[in-house]
Amino acid sequence: MTTGLHPGGSSQDPRPTGNHALPRQEQVGHGALHADNRTRSSVITARAAASFEPLGRSVATARSFVRDTLQGWGFADVVDDAVVLTSELVTNAVVHAGTSADVLCLRSDDGVRIEVADRYPEREIPLQATAVNMGSPDREGGRGLQLCAALAGRWGVEYTPTHKQVWFQIDLPERPVGTRAAGPSLPADLLPLADGRVRVAVVQIDRVGAINAWNEDAEELFGYAAEQVTGKPLTDLAAWPHTPGTSTGIVEALQLSRWEGTYGIRAATGRVTPVYASHLRVRDTGGEPSTVCLLVRDHERAVLQTPLRVSATDTTTSSEGQASDPFEVFIGSPAPDDLDGLLQRTVERARDMLDGDSAFLLLATDDETELEVRASTGLPSARQRFARVPVEAGPGRYGSARMPAVHEDLMVVPGAVPLLSGTGMRSVVTVPLKVEGRLTGSLGVAAESPGRYSNEEALRLQFAADRIALAVESARLGELERLRRGSLSFLVEASDLLAGTLDRDQTLALMAQMTVPTLATWCAVYTIADQASDPYLSYVLHEDEERIDGLKALLSKIAPPDPVPTPGARVWSAPAEAAHQAALRTSMRSLGLGEPTSVSSGIGTTLATASAVGGETVVLPLVARNRVIGMLTLGKPSDEHFRQEILELAEDLSRRAALALDNARLYSERMAISQSLQRSLLPPELPHIDGVEVEVIYRAAGEGNEVGGDFYDLFPIRDGAYGFAIGDVCGTGPEAAAVTGLARHALRLLAREGYGGPAVLERLNSAILDEGARSRFLTLLYGELWPQEDGSAVLKVVCAGHPLPLRLRQDGTVEPAAEPQPLLGVMEDLELYEQTITLDPGDVLLCVTDGVTERREGTRMLGDDGLTDVLTTCTGLTAGAVAARIMRAVERFASDAPSDDMAILAMRVPGLQKN
């Protein structure tokens, strides 16, 4: 990949031009008819370009390039859409068209434009009047253009005889910055209530994001002295949300002129303190920019939260002379940009309007069967957030969220509002949120005393709910769209990672790392070897590495979930129950109320584990090829629940992960079978021969999932005589393995029956030809060895089409030790003969397969001459040293991995040992 970055610049058209360029074929998408007014009319403030080779891995590299570029430009809001579109267009170029792809990113004041060009040499130029067919969504081709039409603001296609270029432009969402507002004077009893002294941490951040000011309230809130944090980046202390679809991170927030929102600060105790922050970007007299951050505890956000602008009409009285409701004033003002902010503002104003002690807002699922808690105040929000309750909780109007309801005393009707069980609330009023007659949510206000609410409060709350329902639904749909786009980008990355490995353990690790912490706080993967096996705990991961061991120990002690093939997530309560029981027993022992124990260090671990898995735990089946091969377990910490959108994303991920895991299993089984078969084709061990040193080196090429065609053997024939062979069967795979096994076993059998070398090879040739279409030709060097009493050795060899054996004498001369003869498995009638040679003391006989002599580096090949040159340097070495030097020379000859199997057989006659 080659890249280039060009800062700034005028609005020049970056597209290549030429005499053969045709008019643009504009696709009618979002604003495509007005494509002539796109980036040309905007000032291009930065460019980034990259070229990608026609390789499959280039798609992932292109995604990373676009993601890094846009995040560096501060365009985090549009990263997900741009990455998805770039992935599809680069795939079309490097995979389908098979050419390199050029990617150009252009930044302007109002958005970003990305161009992807390929260089297909024989492109058919479409006529301008021809209607463009983008294809079906189920087809691979044309899907990139359909995505452009769905996600981009403007897009188009340009053709020349040598290349095609697809471009798209994504506009930045409008974001009001620097707005000032003020609220009306309020009576003291309507002011926000704070518990104790409100501490406002004042932190100042310099140009590079490092802390250079830290006041006393910051020390009190977070436990760090000023000298401990001065000079450190704020990002080291900030815990930003990891929810898919979250656009602005702490780094981007510090660059904005004004920002308000929530995040966490890791205190000195290690715990994360939720804070509400207001950031203001300033510069000193020298022009140096910095950011001033005001932070309070999240539940005290009213101290810093910018009051909304109140219009003149909202502050006046109505025609009947009655003052407008404070909640109506809020509804008429600009709502927060994000859904969570809007919902939180709603419940706070609803609580204040009815003078309640708590309030909550639930949103309905798409099928309107359940309500999900999305915002609350005055309640344990961590326990309630994303909890789900049925829409129809009981018979009658008071049991349905579709109708307003007033409960004067929940003690009389326990369980009438499950959300308030155990909270101390006695009276409650709930009203539905509806849009065009469809239930979209429920809003409730509760109080600790009974009888606080009547139908009058229900009508006021219903009127407010009707005013806010449309804004809430619009914000919810916007959030769902962002989550969908973020999920699409997430699944693209996940599929790419899972498809990039066939290793089972690495696949398990990837499954867990993709879910933690993006989808869950912790994850466990169970695998099932076969239908008769029980689920086995294969991998455990927690976002806090110190809790992995405790979590693994806890899960190992409880029965695994049942392998139910039903799709979708189901709740599994066993881990939370076991964790709570273990924590209870540990606490009782520490108080001397239970069985005594000598281990006290495990108390903190048990309590931490209980907190880590005390929330909701769900199980998703891993189904591949109509069989359950495992379960993916996701968990949250104490009293937390999963969002429905996260569960749907996890279900999509589990389907992809199951197929990847099953592919890894099949690959591992195939490789194990191949390796076992390969080992069966080679001798288990070499015999010891008095008076002769023998060394063998065997290297199989490839990834080990195919059986090689090279083999060797050394075996006793009778007393004082040994047979040796080295051969190479054409090709690899089962057919080659069949000939290899036939050759090795036939050689041993025929030699021990007393046949000489030529007779052995002639009968083996006939046996290979009898295999018919399954036969493969075979090159083979076969010989018989007789060690002599004088320290020499006599050999009789037959070289049937194999590389000739080389003899190294003590004086350093190298010569062939045999003559070439026809190979086996081609002709029926062979007339072979054997040649006799005598190895004197110190002589070496080297036998190799063609993987050694045909080792290549570009146009160069080692060859017989190169092998001879290396062997001449081996005078005086042992057989093992000779074989090792030959192998090192072969490996160093080329930088690429060997593409053929290699076998080296070295035999040396050391001579008689002197006493």
Buried (B, 14 or more C-beta within 10 A) or exposed (E): BEEEEEEEBEBEEBBBEEEEEEEBBBBEBBBBEEBEEBBEEBEBBBBBBBBBEBEEEBBBBBBEBBBEBBBEBBBBBBBBBBBBBBBBBBBBBBBEBEBBBBBBBBBBEEBBBBBBBBBBEEBEEBEEEEEEEBBEEEEEEBBBBBBBBEBBBBBBBBBBEBBBBBBBBBBBEEEEEEEEEEEEEEEEEEEEEBEEEBBBBBBBBBEEBBBEBBBEBBBEBBBBEBEBBEEBBBBEBBBBBEBBBBBBBBBBBBBBEBBBBBBBBBBEEEEBBBBBBBBBBEEEEEEEEBBBBBBBBBEBBBBBBBEBBBEEEBEEEEEEEEEBBBBBBBBBBEBBBBBBBBBBBBBBBBBBBBEBBBBBBBBBEEEBEBBBBBBBBBBEBBBBBBBBBEBEBEEEEBBBBBEBBBBBBBEEEEEBBEBBEEBEBBBBBBBBBBBEEEBBBBBBBBBBEBEBBEEEBBEBBBBBBBBBBBBBBBBBEBBBEBBBBBBBBBBBBBBBBBBBBBEBEBBBBBBBBBBBBBBBBBBBBBBBEEEEEEBEBBBBBBBBEEBBEBBBBBBEEBEBBEBEEEEBBBEBEBBBBBBBEBBBBBBEBBEEEEEEEEEEEBBEBBBBBBBBBBBBBBBBBBBBEEBBBBBBBBBBBBBBBBBBBBBBBBBBBBBBBBBBBBBBBEBBEBBEEBBEBBEEBBBEEBEEBEBBBBBBBBBBBBEBBBBBBBBBBBBBBEEEBBBBBBBBBBBBEEBBBBBBBBBBEBBBEBBBEEBBBBBBBBBBBBBBBEBEEEBBBBBBBBBBBBBBEEBBBBBBBBBBBBBBBBBBBEEEEBEBBBEEBBBBBBEEEBEBEBBEBEBBBBBBBBBBBBBBBBBBEEEEBBBBEBBBEBBEEBBEBBBBBBBBBBBEBBBEBBEEEBEBBBBBBBBBBBBEEEE
